[in-house]
């Protein structure tokens, strides 16, 4: 690979002039600039991106830390963020933490060394909150919140409203024994969805019934078996997300229950699997495309020195499909 000195020699200029042309840090005579560009084209010279990032204090990289890359919700969100970043001249560095705090901290430190222009975080670790406070780059929390002294932007759906909508829909479908398979209550999204369910139960005089369940297909399989034993009269289930809703259907159908005749199911997220599966899953839809685009835009706008919204809450909507049926 050609070096900056070789480019300078061919263009008959100093290496400093080549650097100025590449980085746009100072005005260069038009003829010299043209010779440098031709020399770069001739040699195939590629600037050292890390060196440029250190010099300009910007790498045009946006870091993204997700807790589980196997979760389709994060896949779909990452795709939208990458598209928006690319269209604005940025690249995405995707880090999968596997809900491992140590990996999260290492990822944040690495992104800082690479002079990332910002980080989009989808985890809920207190240690992660403490770590990001040490750095100057902007942090955007998506579908999560954590307490911190550092100002951070938040992009989320109205999870509380979603929990209420899901519960009211099952009631309209004639369900009287509704069980909420609530997500980890350490996560703000899961907590708000459960509070929405709880409040509707109180308003309609229904018993509050729940099973703890992670946001994963495997957890859904295991916890659905527990649910059937603990609540044998269940006629409606609110899943922690769509993947869990799919796992619920798999377990209860094997046990001879009919959906939606015997038990009705509603998920959350509206990932592509929710309508590609059979039966198609009734769900509370998060506007994944709008949320992902907003998360990327916040960091890009911050870099431009523009004002940004700190609280960004998007509306949700009910999408009725084959796993529920309105009574009558």
C-alpha positions as CSV (number, residue, x, y, z in Angstrom):
1,X,0.0,0.0,0.0
2,X,1.3,3.4,-1.0
3,X,2.3,5.8,1.8
4,X,1.6,9.5,2.1
5,X,5.3,10.2,1.3
6,X,5.0,8.4,-2.0
7,X,1.9,10.4,-2.9
8,X,3.7,13.6,-2.0
9,X,6.7,12.6,-4.2
10,X,4.6,11.9,-7.2
11,X,2.6,15.1,-6.8
12,X,5.8,17.1,-6.1
13,X,4.4,18.5,-2.9
14,X,5.2,18.0,0.8
15,X,3.5,15.3,2.9
16,X,1.9,18.1,4.9
17,X,0.2,19.4,1.7
18,X,-1.1,15.9,1.0
19,X,-2.5,15.8,4.6
20,X,-4.2,19.1,4.1
21,X,-5.9,18.0,1.0
22,X,-7.1,14.7,2.5
23,X,-8.3,16.3,5.8
24,X,-9.5,19.6,4.4
25,X,-7.7,21.4,7.3
26,X,-6.3,24.3,5.2
27,X,-6.6,25.9,1.8
28,X,-4.4,24.4,-0.8
29,X,-3.5,25.9,-4.3
30,X,-5.9,24.4,-6.8
31,X,-3.1,23.1,-9.1
32,X,-1.3,21.4,-6.2
33,X,-4.6,20.0,-4.9
34,X,-5.3,18.5,-8.4
35,X,-1.8,16.9,-8.5
36,X,-2.4,15.3,-5.1
37,X,-5.8,13.9,-6.1
38,X,-4.3,12.4,-9.3
39,X,-1.4,10.9,-7.3
40,X,-3.9,9.4,-4.8
41,X,-5.9,7.9,-7.7
42,X,-2.7,6.6,-9.4
43,X,-1.3,4.9,-6.2
44,X,-4.6,3.8,-4.7
45,X,-3.5,5.5,-1.5
46,X,-5.9,5.0,1.5
47,X,-5.6,7.3,4.4
48,X,-5.1,5.8,7.9
49,X,-8.7,6.1,9.2
50,X,-7.6,5.7,12.9
51,X,-5.0,8.4,12.5
52,X,-7.5,10.7,10.9
53,X,-10.0,10.1,13.6
54,X,-7.4,10.9,16.3
55,X,-6.4,14.1,14.5
56,X,-10.0,15.3,13.7
57,X,-11.5,13.9,17.0
58,X,-14.1,12.2,14.8
59,X,-14.2,8.8,13.2
60,X,-17.6,9.1,11.6
61,X,-18.4,5.9,13.5
62,X,-21.5,5.4,15.6
63,X,-21.3,2.6,18.2
64,X,-24.3,0.4,18.9
65,X,-24.4,-1.9,21.9
66,X,-27.2,-4.5,22.0
67,X,-27.8,-7.1,24.7
68,X,-28.7,-10.0,22.3
69,X,-28.1,-9.9,18.6
70,X,-30.3,-13.0,18.2
71,X,-33.4,-11.0,19.2
72,X,-35.1,-10.0,15.9
73,X,-36.2,-6.6,17.4
74,X,-32.5,-5.5,17.7
75,X,-31.7,-6.9,14.3
76,X,-34.4,-4.8,12.7
77,X,-33.5,-1.7,14.7
78,X,-29.8,-2.1,13.8
79,X,-30.7,-2.3,10.1
80,X,-32.6,1.0,10.2
81,X,-29.9,2.8,12.3
82,X,-27.2,1.5,9.8
83,X,-29.2,2.8,6.8
84,X,-29.7,6.2,8.3
85,X,-26.0,6.5,9.4
86,X,-24.8,5.4,6.0
87,X,-26.9,8.0,4.2
88,X,-25.3,10.7,6.3
89,X,-21.7,9.5,5.8
90,X,-21.4,7.5,9.0
91,X,-20.6,3.9,9.7
92,X,-22.0,1.6,12.5
93,X,-19.9,-0.5,14.8
94,X,-22.3,-3.1,16.2
95,X,-21.3,-4.7,19.6
96,X,-23.2,-7.6,21.1
97,X,-22.9,-7.8,24.9
98,X,-24.8,-11.0,25.6
99,X,-26.1,-9.1,28.7
100,X,-22.5,-9.3,30.0
101,X,-21.5,-6.2,31.9
102,X,-17.8,-6.8,31.4
103,X,-18.3,-7.0,27.7
104,X,-20.3,-3.8,27.7
105,X,-17.6,-1.9,29.5
106,X,-14.9,-3.2,27.2
107,X,-17.1,-2.1,24.2
108,X,-17.6,1.4,25.5
109,X,-13.8,1.8,26.2
110,X,-13.0,0.5,22.7
111,X,-15.5,2.9,21.1
112,X,-13.9,5.8,23.0
113,X,-10.5,4.8,21.8
114,X,-11.8,4.8,18.2
115,X,-13.2,8.3,18.7
116,X,-16.8,7.2,18.1
117,X,-19.1,10.2,17.5
118,X,-21.7,8.7,19.8
119,X,-23.1,5.4,21.2
120,X,-26.6,4.0,20.9
121,X,-27.2,1.7,23.9
122,X,-30.0,-0.9,24.4
123,X,-28.9,-2.3,27.7
124,X,-29.8,-1.5,31.3
125,X,-26.7,-2.1,33.4
126,X,-25.9,0.3,36.3
127,X,-22.2,-0.2,35.6
128,X,-22.7,0.8,32.0
129,X,-24.4,4.0,33.2
130,X,-21.4,4.7,35.4
131,X,-18.9,4.0,32.6
132,X,-20.5,6.3,30.0
133,X,-20.4,9.2,32.4
134,X,-16.6,9.3,32.0
135,X,-16.7,10.2,28.3
136,X,-17.7,13.2,26.3
137,X,-19.5,11.5,23.4
138,X,-23.3,11.6,23.3
139,X,-25.3,8.6,24.4
140,X,-28.7,7.6,23.1
141,X,-30.7,5.0,25.0
142,X,-33.2,3.0,22.9
143,X,-36.0,1.1,24.5
144,X,-34.2,1.5,27.9
145,X,-33.7,4.1,30.6
146,X,-31.2,4.2,33.5
147,X,-30.5,6.8,36.1
148,X,-27.3,8.7,35.6
149,X,-25.9,12.2,36.1
150,X,-24.9,12.3,32.5
151,X,-27.5,13.9,30.1
152,X,-28.6,11.2,27.7
153,X,-31.3,11.2,25.0
154,X,-33.9,8.5,25.2
155,X,-35.8,6.9,22.3
156,X,-38.6,4.6,23.3
157,X,-42.2,3.5,22.5
158,X,-45.0,4.3,24.9
159,X,-44.6,0.9,26.7
160,X,-47.2,1.8,29.4
161,X,-49.8,2.5,26.9
162,X,-48.9,-0.7,25.1
163,X,-49.5,-2.7,28.2
164,X,-52.9,-1.1,28.7
165,X,-53.9,-1.7,25.0
166,X,-52.8,-5.3,25.1
167,X,-54.9,-6.0,28.2
168,X,-58.0,-4.1,27.1
169,X,-57.9,-5.9,23.8
170,X,-58.0,-9.4,25.5
171,X,-60.8,-8.2,27.6
172,X,-62.8,-7.1,24.5
173,X,-62.0,-10.6,23.1
174,X,-63.9,-12.1,26.1
175,X,-60.8,-13.1,28.2
176,X,-61.4,-13.2,32.0
177,X,-58.2,-15.0,33.2
178,X,-55.4,-13.0,31.7
179,X,-51.8,-13.8,32.5
180,X,-49.0,-11.4,31.8
181,X,-45.7,-13.0,30.9
182,X,-43.8,-9.9,32.0
183,X,-40.2,-9.2,31.0
184,X,-37.4,-8.5,33.4
185,X,-38.5,-5.8,35.8
186,X,-35.0,-4.3,35.8
187,X,-35.7,-3.1,32.3
188,X,-37.8,0.1,32.0
189,X,-39.6,-1.2,28.9
190,X,-40.8,-4.4,30.6
191,X,-41.7,-2.6,33.8
192,X,-43.9,0.0,32.0
193,X,-45.7,-2.7,30.0
194,X,-46.5,-4.6,33.2
195,X,-47.7,-1.5,35.0
196,X,-50.1,-0.9,32.0
197,X,-51.4,-4.4,32.4
198,X,-51.8,-4.1,36.2
199,X,-53.7,-0.8,36.0
200,X,-56.2,-2.2,33.5
201,X,-56.8,-5.3,35.7
202,X,-57.6,-2.9,38.6
203,X,-60.0,-0.9,36.5
204,X,-61.9,-4.0,35.3
205,X,-61.7,-5.9,38.6
206,X,-59.6,-8.7,37.2
207,X,-57.0,-10.7,39.2
208,X,-53.4,-9.6,38.6
209,X,-51.6,-12.8,37.4
210,X,-48.1,-13.0,36.0
211,X,-45.0,-15.1,35.2
212,X,-41.5,-13.7,34.9
213,X,-40.1,-14.3,31.4
214,X,-37.0,-13.0,29.5
215,X,-37.2,-11.5,26.1
216,X,-36.2,-14.7,24.4
217,X,-37.9,-17.7,22.5
218,X,-36.2,-20.2,24.8
219,X,-37.4,-18.5,28.0
220,X,-40.9,-18.4,26.5
221,X,-40.9,-22.2,25.9
222,X,-39.9,-22.8,29.5
223,X,-42.1,-20.2,31.2
224,X,-45.2,-21.2,29.2
225,X,-45.0,-24.7,30.7
226,X,-44.9,-23.1,34.2
227,X,-47.8,-20.8,33.3
228,X,-50.1,-23.7,32.3
229,X,-49.4,-25.4,35.6
230,X,-49.8,-22.3,37.8
231,X,-52.8,-20.9,35.9
232,X,-54.7,-23.8,34.4
233,X,-57.8,-21.7,33.7
234,X,-55.9,-19.1,31.6
235,X,-57.8,-17.8,28.5
236,X,-55.6,-14.9,27.6
237,X,-51.8,-14.4,27.6
238,X,-49.8,-11.2,27.2
239,X,-46.3,-12.1,26.0
240,X,-43.2,-10.1,26.9
241,X,-42.5,-9.7,23.1
242,X,-43.4,-11.4,19.8
243,X,-40.8,-14.1,20.0
244,X,-42.2,-15.2,23.3
245,X,-45.7,-15.1,21.8
246,X,-44.6,-17.5,19.1
247,X,-43.1,-19.8,21.7
248,X,-46.3,-19.7,23.8
249,X,-48.3,-20.8,20.7
250,X,-45.9,-23.7,20.1
251,X,-46.2,-25.0,23.7
252,X,-50.0,-24.7,24.2
253,X,-50.8,-26.1,20.8
254,X,-48.8,-29.2,21.6
255,X,-50.8,-29.5,24.8
256,X,-54.1,-29.5,22.8
257,X,-55.2,-25.9,23.3
258,X,-56.7,-24.1,20.3
259,X,-55.8,-20.5,19.5
260,X,-57.7,-18.3,19.7
261,X,-60.7,-20.5,20.7
262,X,-59.3,-21.7,24.0
263,X,-56.4,-19.3,24.7
264,X,-55.7,-16.0,23.0
265,X,-52.2,-14.5,22.7
266,X,-50.9,-11.0,22.1
267,X,-47.3,-10.1,21.6
268,X,-45.3,-6.8,21.6
269,X,-42.9,-5.2,19.0
270,X,-44.4,-6.2,15.6
271,X,-41.2,-7.8,14.3
272,X,-41.4,-9.4,10.9
273,X,-41.8,-12.9,12.4
274,X,-45.1,-11.8,13.9
275,X,-46.8,-11.8,10.5
276,X,-44.6,-14.5,8.9
277,X,-45.4,-17.1,11.5
278,X,-48.5,-19.3,11.5
279,X,-50.8,-18.3,13.0
280,X,-50.0,-14.6,12.5
281,X,-49.5,-12.9,15.9
282,X,-51.7,-10.2,17.3
283,X,-49.3,-7.6,18.7
284,X,-48.6,-4.1,20.0
285,X,-46.5,-2.5,17.3
286,X,-43.5,-0.3,18.1
287,X,-42.5,2.0,15.2
288,X,-39.1,0.4,14.8
289,X,-38.2,2.3,11.7
290,X,-39.0,5.7,13.2
291,X,-37.2,4.8,16.5
292,X,-34.0,3.6,14.7
293,X,-33.9,6.6,12.4
294,X,-34.4,9.0,15.3
295,X,-31.6,7.4,17.4
296,X,-29.1,7.8,14.5
297,X,-30.3,11.4,13.8
298,X,-29.7,12.5,17.4
299,X,-26.0,11.7,17.2
300,X,-25.6,13.2,13.8
301,X,-27.4,16.4,14.8
302,X,-25.4,16.6,18.0
303,X,-22.1,16.4,15.9
304,X,-23.4,19.3,13.8
305,X,-24.0,21.4,16.9
306,X,-27.8,21.3,16.5
307,X,-30.3,21.1,19.4
308,X,-31.6,17.6,20.1
309,X,-34.7,16.3,21.9
310,X,-33.8,14.4,25.1
311,X,-37.1,12.6,25.5
312,X,-38.5,10.9,22.4
313,X,-41.5,8.8,23.1
314,X,-43.3,7.2,20.1
315,X,-46.9,6.0,20.0
316,X,-47.8,2.4,19.7
317,X,-50.8,0.7,18.0
318,X,-52.7,-2.6,18.2
319,X,-52.4,-4.9,15.2
320,X,-55.0,-7.7,15.4
321,X,-54.2,-10.9,13.6
322,X,-55.0,-14.6,14.1
323,X,-54.1,-15.2,17.7
324,X,-57.0,-13.1,19.1
325,X,-60.7,-12.7,18.2
326,X,-63.1,-10.0,19.3
327,X,-66.1,-11.6,21.1
328,X,-69.2,-11.6,19.0
